[in-house]
Amino acid sequence: MNVRNEIVTQVKQVAQEQKKRLPPLTDGLELLNSGLDSLCFAILVSRLEDSFGLDPFAASEDAPFPVTFGDFVNLYEHVAK
């Protein structure tokens, strides 16, 4: 399973369900400017945990908090290895 593709798919699905408008999902997109709120991110992280069988935020106490979409993807890619 391609981590980035799964994340993009889930982000788009959550945004659609929560009626949020998404800008282009580029690596430099700041998560605060993504159009998603905290509920959307909670749903997203839960779904990604179901998809990948892991939660990188719970897996490591010293995991860096992602600032951009690229950081978010990299965090999952790193933990999924």
C-alpha positions in Angstrom: 0.0 0.0 0.0 1.3 3.4 -0.9 1.3 5.6 2.2 1.0 8.9 0.4 -1.9 7.8 -1.8 -3.8 6.4 1.2 -3.3 9.6 3.1 -4.5 11.8 0.2 -7.5 9.5 -0.4 -8.5 9.7 3.3 -7.9 13.5 3.5 -10.2 14.1 0.5 -12.8 11.7 1.9 -12.9 13.4 5.4 -13.0 16.8 3.8 -15.9 15.8 1.6 -17.8 14.3 4.5 -17.2 17.3 6.7 -18.0 19.7 3.9 -14.5 21.3 3.9 -12.8 22.9 0.9 -9.2 21.6 0.4 -6.5 23.6 -1.3 -4.0 21.5 -3.4 -2.3 18.9 -1.2 1.3 19.9 -1.7 4.1 19.0 0.6 4.5 22.7 1.6 0.9 23.2 2.6 0.7 24.2 6.2 -1.8 21.9 8.0 -3.3 25.0 9.7 -4.2 26.3 6.2 -5.5 22.9 4.9 -9.1 23.7 5.6 -9.4 20.8 8.0 -10.3 21.4 11.7 -9.4 19.4 14.7 -12.4 17.1 14.3 -11.3 16.3 10.7 -7.8 15.5 11.9 -9.1 13.3 14.7 -11.2 11.4 12.1 -8.3 11.2 9.7 -5.8 9.9 12.2 -8.3 7.3 13.4 -8.9 6.1 9.8 -5.2 6.0 9.0 -4.7 3.9 12.1 -7.3 1.5 10.8 -5.6 1.5 7.3 -2.0 1.1 8.5 -2.5 -0.6 11.9 -0.5 2.1 13.6 -0.8 5.6 15.1 2.6 7.4 14.8 1.5 9.9 17.5 1.0 7.1 20.0 3.9 5.0 18.8 6.6 7.5 19.8 6.5 10.2 22.5 9.2 12.1 20.7 7.6 12.1 17.3 7.9 15.6 15.8 4.5 17.4 15.4 3.9 17.8 11.6 3.6 21.4 10.4 3.1 20.8 6.7 1.3 18.2 4.7 4.7 16.8 3.6 5.7 16.5 7.3 2.4 14.6 8.0 3.1 12.2 5.1 6.7 11.7 6.1 5.7 10.9 9.7 3.5 8.1 8.5 6.0 6.9 5.9 8.7 6.7 8.5 6.6 4.8 11.0 5.3 2.4 8.4 8.8 1.2 7.5 
